[in-house]
């Protein structure tokens, strides 16, 4: 399992549409502001979402 979802998402940032990146940023910021941690399962969900978007974009050309 990846140990730092924020770092992994930042590595994918250039491959994500701006709208997706902005939405993820807002969600993660809200999560952290509400008392969540960087290594919570929710943050790994966001990483999986980013990876899925990148995969879909590569597949669709």
C-alpha atoms as an extended CHARMM CRD file, in Angstrom:
* protein
*
        61  EXT
         1         1  UNK       CA              0.0000000000        0.0000000000        0.0000000000  PROA      1               0.0000000000
         2         2  UNK       CA              1.1900000000        3.4880000000       -0.7730000000  PROA      2               0.0000000000
         3         3  UNK       CA              2.1930000000        5.3860000000        2.3290000000  PROA      3               0.0000000000
         4         4  UNK       CA              1.4940000000        8.9960000000        1.3870000000  PROA      4               0.0000000000
         5         5  UNK       CA             -1.6550000000        9.6090000000       -0.6760000000  PROA      5               0.0000000000
         6         6  UNK       CA             -1.0410000000       13.3790000000       -0.9090000000  PROA      6               0.0000000000
         7         7  UNK       CA              2.3800000000       12.8030000000       -2.4710000000  PROA      7               0.0000000000
         8         8  UNK       CA              1.0110000000       10.1970000000       -4.8770000000  PROA      8               0.0000000000
         9         9  UNK       CA             -1.8340000000       12.4810000000       -5.9480000000  PROA      9               0.0000000000
        10        10  UNK       CA              0.5970000000       15.3410000000       -6.5110000000  PROA      10              0.0000000000
        11        11  UNK       CA              2.5990000000       13.0780000000       -8.8230000000  PROA      11              0.0000000000
        12        12  UNK       CA             -0.5520000000       12.5090000000      -10.9030000000  PROA      12              0.0000000000
        13        13  UNK       CA             -1.6480000000       16.1640000000      -10.8800000000  PROA      13              0.0000000000
        14        14  UNK       CA             -0.3200000000       16.9960000000      -14.3570000000  PROA      14              0.0000000000
        15        15  UNK       CA             -2.3530000000       14.1410000000      -15.8220000000  PROA      15              0.0000000000
        16        16  UNK       CA             -5.6540000000       15.1310000000      -14.1950000000  PROA      16              0.0000000000
        17        17  UNK       CA             -8.1770000000       17.5780000000      -15.6390000000  PROA      17              0.0000000000
        18        18  UNK       CA             -8.1730000000       20.8450000000      -13.7370000000  PROA      18              0.0000000000
        19        19  UNK       CA            -11.7880000000       20.3590000000      -12.6370000000  PROA      19              0.0000000000
        20        20  UNK       CA            -10.9720000000       16.9760000000      -11.1050000000  PROA      20              0.0000000000
        21        21  UNK       CA             -7.9120000000       18.3360000000       -9.3470000000  PROA      21              0.0000000000
        22        22  UNK       CA             -9.8300000000       21.3010000000       -7.9340000000  PROA      22              0.0000000000
        23        23  UNK       CA            -12.6480000000       19.0610000000       -6.7020000000  PROA      23              0.0000000000
        24        24  UNK       CA            -10.2230000000       16.6430000000       -5.0520000000  PROA      24              0.0000000000
        25        25  UNK       CA             -8.3500000000       19.5290000000       -3.4280000000  PROA      25              0.0000000000
        26        26  UNK       CA            -11.5710000000       20.9070000000       -1.9520000000  PROA      26              0.0000000000
        27        27  UNK       CA            -12.6440000000       17.4870000000       -0.6770000000  PROA      27              0.0000000000
        28        28  UNK       CA             -9.2810000000       16.7470000000        0.9220000000  PROA      28              0.0000000000
        29        29  UNK       CA             -9.0390000000       20.2230000000        2.4480000000  PROA      29              0.0000000000
        30        30  UNK       CA            -12.5250000000       19.8360000000        3.9330000000  PROA      30              0.0000000000
        31        31  UNK       CA            -11.5740000000       16.4260000000        5.2850000000  PROA      31              0.0000000000
        32        32  UNK       CA             -8.4490000000       17.7470000000        6.9660000000  PROA      32              0.0000000000
        33        33  UNK       CA            -10.2610000000       20.8340000000        8.2950000000  PROA      33              0.0000000000
        34        34  UNK       CA            -12.8500000000       18.5860000000        9.9260000000  PROA      34              0.0000000000
        35        35  UNK       CA            -10.1740000000       16.7090000000       11.8480000000  PROA      35              0.0000000000
        36        36  UNK       CA             -9.1710000000       14.0330000000        9.3560000000  PROA      36              0.0000000000
        37        37  UNK       CA             -5.6060000000       12.8970000000        8.8440000000  PROA      37              0.0000000000
        38        38  UNK       CA             -3.4050000000       12.5870000000        5.7670000000  PROA      38              0.0000000000
        39        39  UNK       CA             -3.2600000000        8.8100000000        6.0950000000  PROA      39              0.0000000000
        40        40  UNK       CA             -6.9720000000        8.1380000000        6.6740000000  PROA      40              0.0000000000
        41        41  UNK       CA             -8.7420000000        5.6820000000        4.3670000000  PROA      41              0.0000000000
        42        42  UNK       CA            -10.6740000000        8.5950000000        2.8480000000  PROA      42              0.0000000000
        43        43  UNK       CA             -7.4570000000       10.0670000000        1.5100000000  PROA      43              0.0000000000
        44        44  UNK       CA             -6.5700000000        6.7310000000       -0.0720000000  PROA      44              0.0000000000
        45        45  UNK       CA            -10.0340000000        6.7350000000       -1.6890000000  PROA      45              0.0000000000
        46        46  UNK       CA             -9.1560000000       10.0580000000       -3.2650000000  PROA      46              0.0000000000
        47        47  UNK       CA             -5.8870000000        8.5800000000       -4.5320000000  PROA      47              0.0000000000
        48        48  UNK       CA             -7.7080000000        5.6070000000       -6.0640000000  PROA      48              0.0000000000
        49        49  UNK       CA            -10.1260000000        8.0100000000       -7.7400000000  PROA      49              0.0000000000
        50        50  UNK       CA             -7.2230000000       10.0050000000       -9.2140000000  PROA      50              0.0000000000
        51        51  UNK       CA             -5.5700000000        6.8150000000      -10.4710000000  PROA      51              0.0000000000
        52        52  UNK       CA             -8.8470000000        5.7000000000      -12.0550000000  PROA      52              0.0000000000
        53        53  UNK       CA             -9.3020000000        9.0430000000      -13.8150000000  PROA      53              0.0000000000
        54        54  UNK       CA             -5.7600000000        8.8800000000      -15.1990000000  PROA      54              0.0000000000
        55        55  UNK       CA             -6.3020000000        5.2880000000      -16.3870000000  PROA      55              0.0000000000
        56        56  UNK       CA             -9.5920000000        6.2280000000      -18.0470000000  PROA      56              0.0000000000
        57        57  UNK       CA             -8.0120000000        9.1920000000      -19.8120000000  PROA      57              0.0000000000
        58        58  UNK       CA             -5.1260000000        7.0490000000      -21.0830000000  PROA      58              0.0000000000
        59        59  UNK       CA             -7.5790000000        4.4280000000      -22.3340000000  PROA      59              0.0000000000
        60        60  UNK       CA             -9.7460000000        6.9990000000      -24.1450000000  PROA      60              0.0000000000
        61        61  UNK       CA             -6.8390000000        8.6020000000      -25.8790000000  PROA      61              0.0000000000
